Amino acid sequence: MEELDELEDIKLYDEAKKDNEPSIPIDNAFKMIEAKRRKAK
């Protein structure tokens, strides 16, 4: 089961890389999400 999960992760990674969209560091993404949550309150 763990190997299937890993293969799925690899597949999703490969698909994301094909898009060539700009990426941001995960820490920045979390900060953006938290800021949106605070504004929604």
C-alpha positions as CSV (number, residue, x, y, z in Angstrom):
1,M,0.0,0.0,0.0
2,E,2.8,2.4,0.9
3,E,4.4,1.8,-2.6
4,L,1.1,2.7,-4.3
5,D,0.9,5.9,-2.3
6,E,4.5,6.7,-3.4
7,L,3.7,6.0,-7.0
8,E,0.7,8.3,-6.8
9,D,2.8,11.1,-5.3
10,I,5.3,10.7,-8.1
11,K,2.6,10.8,-10.7
12,L,1.1,14.0,-9.2
13,Y,4.6,15.6,-9.0
14,D,5.3,14.8,-12.7
15,E,1.9,16.3,-13.7
16,A,2.6,19.5,-11.7
17,K,6.1,19.8,-13.2
18,K,4.6,19.6,-16.8
19,D,2.4,22.7,-16.1
20,N,5.5,24.9,-15.8
21,E,3.6,27.2,-13.5
22,P,5.6,29.3,-11.0
23,S,5.9,27.7,-7.6
24,I,6.3,29.2,-4.1
25,P,8.0,27.8,-1.0
26,I,5.6,25.8,1.2
27,D,6.2,28.2,4.1
28,N,4.9,31.1,2.0
29,A,1.9,29.1,0.9
30,F,0.9,28.4,4.5
31,K,1.3,32.1,5.4
32,M,-0.9,33.1,2.5
33,I,-3.6,30.5,3.6
34,E,-3.5,31.7,7.2
35,A,-3.8,35.3,6.1
36,K,-6.9,34.5,4.0
37,R,-8.4,32.6,6.9
38,R,-7.9,35.6,9.2
39,K,-9.6,37.9,6.7
40,A,-12.6,35.5,6.4
41,K,-13.4,35.8,10.1
